[in-house]
Amino acid sequence: MAFVSRRGFLETGAALAALSACRQTTAAKTPPTKWTDAVSQAKAVAEGKTQPTALVEAAIRRLESVNGKINAVKFPNLERAREIAANGVKGPLAGVPTLIKDNVHQKGLPYTQGCRALAATVADATDAYPAAIETAGFVSIGRSTLPEFGITATTEPLLTGVTRNPWNLDHSTGGSSGGSAAAVAAGVVPVAHANDGGGSIRIPASCCGLVGLKPSRRRMAGDAASPDIATHLGVEGCVSRTVRDTAAWFHATQAKGEGAAFAEAPLVTGPSKDRLRVGLRLNHPSGGLPHEEVQRVFGEASALLQKLGHKVKDVPAPYKGEVVIPAFMALWESGAGQAVAEITKMAPGVDPSTILEPLTLTMAAQAATYTPEQMQVSTAALDEAMASYRAQFKDIDIYMTPVLGQPAAPIGYIAPTIPWPEQRERLIAYAGFTGVENVAGVPSIGLPIGESKDGIPIGIQFATAPGGEARLIALAYELERELLWYDRRPGVWAGEI
């Protein structure tokens, strides 16, 4: 690792808790010449070794050097970032540059959701979660790309164009947080905002070799009042190269105080000595096996857990895939239907095909065929799956599955120009592992355990009971210590610029 030795990496985790107590300086400093993670950057600011302005300028240079190749940011906000950094930044991660995904509101900035119909939309207020990111001290330099309305597992929207994987430009970054993942993987920023309604943090993390924590439902700032039901799917978080960056982001942006659904989670700074009971399930929810290279990496993860002293055993799926998959897809399709209805109201008389993608329109068309009674059946099935999924944690501590059914898909494989009836089964087979964790409302983390024969990262998912993020982060630290995934560099890399 460029910025710290393996032993030092673990030891300096304890410095996280003290960052906010350190005093900043206004002395002119420059950022480190080699890549550093968010925790190291914040520590350098707190100790007076650099300034937020220097970190932001370095991130802007890196973005400009590679964005033409990966297309991770279509709407940069560079002058705004410079102004924020120059005016003084406070918080536990003060001065660390980041990106905000283009599906949450930031006052005065574009809010397109990856959709041509919203290309000129500017937010008039800031949502609670991006406000929490700013309160933590992060400085966003741009709005990261996503598929239209975040409805698919690749980032190839017609509005902003294809976002490409730094590991192989012919392959997808995943979705829907694909722009954030591409930028972090390429070393533009150390950590970036992401959110997840069916895998949209974990899937890009898997495709791009990153850490991707999906928190529990109602865990993060702004979500405390959200209903704890199986149909409330979305949560906020980040993607990062190091576990400690994810830990720091999570700790700084979780819901706190009166009204929070969970007691405040501690800042986790290293592995735990606890040995865990890990339930393994390799089979796809539909019953088949994933790609052979995913099977191999899954086996490597299982062997490593056993080597570390954890107890692993095969467990059956805690839900019926033949029931949950169609119920989940009906809910997903209905979301597309709601989006189309809203856009149609906004643009009466406009041909929807000129402002909405074929995938969105055909998913909405499918949603229109469902009766209210059928949707009630789907909702009941998801509620039952939530209960059964959570119940398994009486017998195991961790539930382990692949993130994806195959390595990162080629560009075009699940493009939004392919109508829904033609790609439905392809998308289910590719991205069908991750939705049930959203249904269950449990925390889960995707970790870059291995890679394909072509050098494309392959992630494995670990989940636990609601509120158990600290357990997942501690396990991630332990696996990171063994695998040192932060040392790997993709072909498109700006980290040392």
Number of C-alpha atoms within 10 A of each C-alpha: 14 12 14 14 11 12 9 10 17 17 13 17 20 15 13 21 14 11 21 19 10 14 11 23 16 13 10 11 17 15 21 18 12 12 20 21 23 27 26 24 25 31 25 23 27 26 15 17 19 24 29 35 26 21 25 27 19 22 26 21 13 21 26 14 15 19 20 13 14 21 21 35 27 20 17 19 17 16 10 16 23 20 12 20 26 16 9 16 23 18 18 26 30 29 34 31 30 28 30 26 27 29 23 22 23 21 14 13 20 24 23 26 23 28 22 18 20 17 15 10 14 15 15 13 11 14 15 16 22 22 16 18 25 20 18 23 24 31 28 30 25 26 27 30 37 37 32 29 18 26 22 25 30 36 33 29 25 18 22 22 16 26 36 30 34 29 25 19 17 15 23 31 38 35 33 34 36 36 35 36 43 36 36 27 33 27 28 31 33 28 30 30 27 34 27 26 23 29 32 30 35 35 34 36 38 31 33 34 33 31 32 33 33 32 31 27 29 26 31 25 24 21 19 19 12 14 12 16 16 23 21 16 23 21 25 28 23 30 35 31 30 25 30 29 25 25 27 21 26 28 21 21 23 26 24 19 10 8 10 18 20 18 14 14 16 12 19 25 23 22 19 16 10 11 14 18 18 25 24 22 18 22 17 21 23 16 12 11 15 21 14 13 17 24 17 16 21 26 14 14 19 19 13 16 20 15 10 13 13 16 16 19 14 12 15 12 19 16 18 16 17 11 15 23 21 14 21 22 18 20 19 20 24 20 18 25 20 14 17 19 12 11 17 17 10 12 12 9 8 12 10 16 10 10 18 24 23 18 24 25 21 19 24 22 17 16 21 13 9 13 10 9 9 13 16 12 13 22 20 15 20 25 18 17 23 23 15 16 22 17 13 19 18 8 10 19 20 23 24 24 20 28 30 31 26 21 26 28 19 17 20 15 14 24 23 25 14 17 17 22 12 12 15 16 12 14 17 20 19 22 25 24 25 24 21 25 26 26 27 27 29 24 25 30 25 32 30 28 25 23 19 16 9 9 12 20 25 31 34 23 25 24 27 26 24 19 20 18 27 21 20 24 26 21 24 26 22 19 21 19 18 13 14 15 21 20 10 11 16 18 11 21 19 25 22 14 16
